[in-house]
């Protein structure tokens, strides 16, 4: 199970690093969006700060996953982003759904593997 955890952690980290690096470095042209996905994306970009913030969080968490440092914290921090990725691909852009399912399942798997780190947070005092 330890090998599986390392593989999932590295794959998830590489995915987040690649996504954030391609955003910040403009490695690929932005695809032409249509309909509700275009409206949603325009709204995110109109804020001016949200996408750079999300991509910076993805980069930091991706590096944490790759290095194996602060993985329980990175798992918690990246979960809302992973959930939003899943929601976008369920409701707006179904062509990316397999990758979104991998991201959420990998995140849940890592949360399960590191569940002993969260016990103190879940106790009632």
C-alpha positions as CSV (number, residue, x, y, z in Angstrom):
1,X,0.0,0.0,0.0
2,X,3.0,2.3,0.6
3,X,4.0,2.0,-3.0
4,X,0.5,2.8,-4.2
5,X,0.4,5.9,-2.0
6,X,3.7,7.1,-3.4
7,X,2.5,6.5,-7.0
8,X,-0.8,8.3,-6.5
9,X,0.9,11.2,-4.6
10,X,3.5,11.7,-7.4
11,X,0.9,11.4,-10.2
12,X,-1.4,13.9,-8.5
13,X,1.5,16.3,-7.8
14,X,2.7,16.1,-11.3
15,X,-0.7,16.8,-12.6
16,X,-1.1,19.9,-10.4
17,X,2.4,21.2,-11.2
18,X,1.9,20.7,-14.9
19,X,-1.5,22.5,-14.8
20,X,-0.2,25.5,-12.9
21,X,3.1,25.7,-14.9
22,X,1.1,25.7,-18.1
23,X,-1.1,28.5,-16.8
24,X,1.7,30.7,-15.5
25,X,4.0,30.1,-18.5
26,X,1.3,30.1,-21.2
27,X,2.6,26.8,-22.6
28,X,-0.6,26.1,-24.6
29,X,-3.1,28.4,-26.3
30,X,-6.4,28.6,-24.4
31,X,-9.0,26.5,-26.1
32,X,-12.1,28.2,-27.5
33,X,-14.9,27.8,-25.0
34,X,-18.6,28.0,-25.6
35,X,-21.8,28.3,-23.7
36,X,-21.9,28.1,-20.0
37,X,-18.3,27.1,-19.7
38,X,-17.3,30.3,-21.4
39,X,-19.5,32.4,-19.1
40,X,-18.0,30.5,-16.1
41,X,-14.4,31.0,-17.3
42,X,-15.0,34.7,-18.1
43,X,-16.3,35.2,-14.6
44,X,-13.2,33.6,-13.0
45,X,-10.9,35.7,-15.2
46,X,-12.9,38.8,-14.5
47,X,-12.1,38.6,-10.8
48,X,-8.4,39.2,-11.6
49,X,-7.1,37.3,-8.6
50,X,-8.9,34.0,-8.4
51,X,-7.3,31.9,-11.1
52,X,-3.7,33.0,-10.2
53,X,-4.5,32.2,-6.6
54,X,-5.9,28.7,-7.4
55,X,-3.0,28.0,-9.7
56,X,-0.5,29.1,-7.0
57,X,-2.2,26.8,-4.5
58,X,-2.1,24.0,-7.1
59,X,1.6,24.6,-7.6
60,X,2.5,24.6,-3.9
61,X,0.4,21.5,-3.2
62,X,1.8,19.7,-6.3
63,X,5.3,20.3,-5.0
64,X,4.3,19.1,-1.6
65,X,2.9,15.9,-3.1
66,X,6.0,15.3,-5.2
67,X,8.4,15.9,-2.3
68,X,6.3,14.0,0.1
69,X,6.4,16.9,2.6
70,X,3.3,18.3,4.3
71,X,1.1,15.8,2.3
72,X,-1.7,15.7,4.9
73,X,-1.9,19.5,4.8
74,X,-1.7,19.7,1.0
75,X,-4.5,17.1,0.8
76,X,-6.8,19.2,2.9
77,X,-5.9,22.5,1.1
78,X,-6.3,21.1,-2.4
79,X,-9.6,19.3,-1.7
80,X,-11.9,22.3,-2.4
81,X,-10.1,22.8,-5.7
82,X,-10.4,19.1,-6.6
83,X,-14.1,19.2,-5.8
84,X,-14.6,22.3,-8.0
85,X,-12.7,20.6,-10.8
86,X,-15.1,17.7,-10.5
87,X,-18.1,20.0,-10.4
88,X,-17.0,21.9,-13.5
89,X,-16.5,18.7,-15.5
90,X,-19.8,17.2,-14.3
91,X,-21.9,20.3,-15.1
92,X,-20.1,22.3,-17.7
93,X,-17.4,20.4,-19.6
94,X,-17.9,16.6,-19.5
95,X,-15.0,15.8,-21.8
96,X,-12.6,16.3,-18.9
97,X,-14.6,14.1,-16.5
98,X,-12.2,11.1,-16.4
99,X,-9.3,13.3,-15.3
100,X,-11.5,15.1,-12.8
101,X,-12.6,11.7,-11.3
102,X,-9.0,10.7,-11.0
103,X,-8.2,14.0,-9.2
104,X,-11.0,13.6,-6.6
105,X,-10.4,9.9,-6.1
106,X,-6.6,10.4,-5.7
107,X,-7.3,13.2,-3.2
108,X,-9.7,11.0,-1.2
109,X,-7.3,8.1,-1.3
110,X,-4.5,10.3,0.1
111,X,-6.9,11.7,2.8
112,X,-7.7,8.1,3.8
113,X,-4.0,7.0,3.9
114,X,-3.1,10.0,6.1
115,X,-6.3,9.8,8.2
116,X,-4.3,9.4,11.4
117,X,-2.9,12.9,11.0
118,X,-6.5,14.3,11.2
119,X,-7.6,12.5,14.4
120,X,-6.7,15.5,16.6
121,X,-8.7,17.8,14.3
122,X,-11.8,15.6,14.6
123,X,-11.9,15.3,18.4
124,X,-14.5,17.2,20.4
125,X,-13.1,19.0,23.3
